[in-house]
Amino acid sequence: MALIRWSDQGDLFRPFEEMEREMDRLRREMDRLFTGFRGFRPLRVGVFPLLNVSEDKDNLYVRAELPGINPGDIEISVEGDTLTLRGERKSAEVGENVSYHRREREFGRFRRSLTLPTRIDADRVEAVFKNGILQITLPKAEEVRPKQITVKTA
């Protein structure tokens, strides 16, 4: 039986150590590049306005969160199977010589389109705005509503 001993185990891990050093160097270089770049803005995580869509047998319901928006600045349109919300959230006037420590609320124009899961009767759509929530009721088209069929006896 032969017993072989490695006298220097450092050689075994050398490729991993070199790779780790190279990854650290690459991370430092990327940090340096993005720190000095003034035009860099992180990507937006969310979409405005936030929507909930639900349905029952007769209607689709869309609820949109629109805090701080005047109902007169909201435009709702239905074209084919697409619902579109357009509007503008205006910036609050804060006065002169004011600097922000944090500014997370977005201002400006928005447009949000949603493909509806079924055909609707566009002539009967209703919208109600209350406490910053826009609720849109979209009646389903008559031909897509479930129909109750009675069974006749002979």
C-alpha positions, 0 to 999 in steps of 0.5 A: 500500500502506498501513502502519498502526502501533499507537501504543499496544499496551497497549490490545490486552492490557488485557482480559486484564490486567483478567481476570488481576487479577480472577482473582487477587482471587477466589483471594485471597478464597477463600483468606481464606474457607477459612483462617478457617473452623474447620469446614473439613475436606478431603474424604477421598480414599480409601475404607476398607478398600481392596479387591482383587477377582479371580476364576477359573472357580470363585470370586470372591476379595476381599482387604481391607486391615484393619491394626490391626483385631481379627478379632472386630470384623469382620462379613461378610454376603452378601445377594443380589449384595451383599457387605458388610464392617462393623467398627470400628478402635479408637483406640490409647491414647496417654496424657494430655498428648499432642498430635499433629503428624500424625494420618492413620490413621482410627479408628471404624466402617466399612461397605463394600459391593460389588456382586458381578459374578456369583451366588455360593453364600452357604452356602460362603463362607469368610473367613481373616484373616492379617497384617491382610489379610482374604481372602474366597473366594466360590464361584460358584453352580453355574448360572453356572460354565462347563460342559464339554460333550463332543461325541459321535460317531455 
